[in-house]
Amino acid sequence: NMLRYLVWVIPTLGFIGTVMGIADGLEIAAEQYQANAANIDLALITQALGVAFHTTLLSLIMSSLIVFFMQIAQGNEEDSLNQSGQYCLDNLINKLYEG
């Protein structure tokens, strides 16, 4: 359950970072516009927006890695359950009907 929660929370935190970065970029733009409408420093704005999109990218990469490994673990678990069920069927249940 904790792993499923992490798979959910990592992209959520990335999107929160995106929203915060966009908000910071817009706040910087508003402050510069109010101070001097003729000279707005786009480098500061784009830097804040870059951080926003990098947080999203990082969270999506992390989430995809966790989901990949979770799928591998789930497949191994299902294989083990199928093998144990087949063993019980072959060596226990079928022997009860034969005897």
Phi, psi and omega per residue, in radians:
N1 nan -0.655 3.140
M2 -1.143 -0.654 3.130
L3 -1.153 -0.702 3.076
R4 -1.107 -0.665 3.100
Y5 -1.115 -0.740 3.111
L6 -1.094 -0.697 3.108
V7 -1.072 -0.598 3.118
W8 -1.370 -0.753 -2.975
V9 -1.328 -0.529 -3.093
I10 -1.093 -0.886 3.090
P11 -1.135 -0.560 3.111
T12 -1.091 -0.767 3.098
L13 -1.131 -0.637 3.083
G14 -1.105 -0.728 3.121
F15 -1.225 -0.584 3.039
I16 -1.102 -0.731 3.073
G17 -1.079 -0.641 3.107
T18 -1.119 -0.826 -3.138
V19 -1.095 -0.726 3.121
M20 -1.136 -0.697 3.124
G21 -1.151 -0.730 3.091
I22 -1.129 -0.723 3.104
A23 -1.086 -0.721 3.103
D24 -1.105 -0.744 3.117
G25 -1.074 -0.756 3.116
L26 -1.177 -0.627 3.102
E27 -1.144 -0.742 3.097
I28 -1.083 -0.753 3.134
A29 -1.092 -0.729 -3.135
A30 -1.148 -0.735 3.134
E31 -1.108 -0.747 -3.132
Q32 -1.206 -0.636 3.124
Y33 -1.141 -0.719 3.126
Q34 -1.197 -0.620 -3.120
A35 -1.289 -0.801 -3.095
N36 -2.779 1.780 -3.053
A37 -1.149 -0.401 -3.069
A38 -1.452 -0.380 -3.034
N39 -2.248 1.549 3.129
I40 -1.837 2.238 -3.123
D41 -1.495 1.759 -3.116
L42 -1.233 -0.373 -3.141
A43 -1.095 -0.723 3.120
L44 -1.154 -0.701 -3.119
I45 -1.173 -0.834 -3.124
T46 -1.189 -0.485 3.066
Q47 -1.147 -0.763 3.104
A48 -1.127 -0.702 3.116
L49 -1.190 -0.620 3.090
G50 -1.088 -0.752 3.087
V51 -1.072 -0.687 -3.137
A52 -1.053 -0.844 -3.087
F53 -1.311 -0.484 3.068
H54 -1.182 -0.639 3.100
T55 -1.117 -0.674 3.102
T56 -1.143 -0.811 -3.141
L57 -1.044 -0.819 -3.134
L58 -1.064 -0.775 -3.109
S59 -1.172 -0.661 3.125
L60 -1.189 -0.652 3.080
I61 -1.137 -0.803 3.136
M62 -1.080 -0.763 -3.136
S63 -1.115 -0.725 -3.135
S64 -1.146 -0.623 3.082
L65 -1.150 -0.762 3.139
I66 -1.128 -0.736 3.124
V67 -1.110 -0.702 3.116
F68 -1.031 -0.879 -3.122
F69 -1.209 -0.550 3.091
M70 -1.166 -0.668 3.096
Q71 -1.139 -0.700 3.089
I72 -1.085 -0.799 3.140
A73 -1.112 -0.707 3.137
Q74 -1.161 -0.680 3.082
G75 -1.102 -0.731 3.096
N76 -1.116 -0.694 3.119
E77 -1.123 -0.758 3.130
E78 -1.134 -0.692 3.082
D79 -1.083 -0.746 3.122
S80 -1.109 -0.742 3.118
L81 -1.132 -0.715 3.109
N82 -1.127 -0.722 3.126
Q83 -1.145 -0.726 3.135
S84 -1.203 -0.637 3.077
G85 -1.139 -0.723 3.112
Q86 -1.158 -0.676 3.102
Y87 -1.081 -0.794 3.123
C88 -1.105 -0.706 3.118
L89 -1.115 -0.797 -3.096
D90 -1.225 -0.724 -2.967
N91 -1.800 -0.163 -3.109
L92 -2.158 -1.038 -3.017
I93 -1.205 -0.790 3.128
N94 -1.136 -0.554 3.109
K95 -1.242 -0.506 3.090
L96 -1.169 -0.672 -3.136
Y97 -1.333 -0.478 3.122
E98 -1.298 -0.598 -3.044
G99 -1.413 nan nan
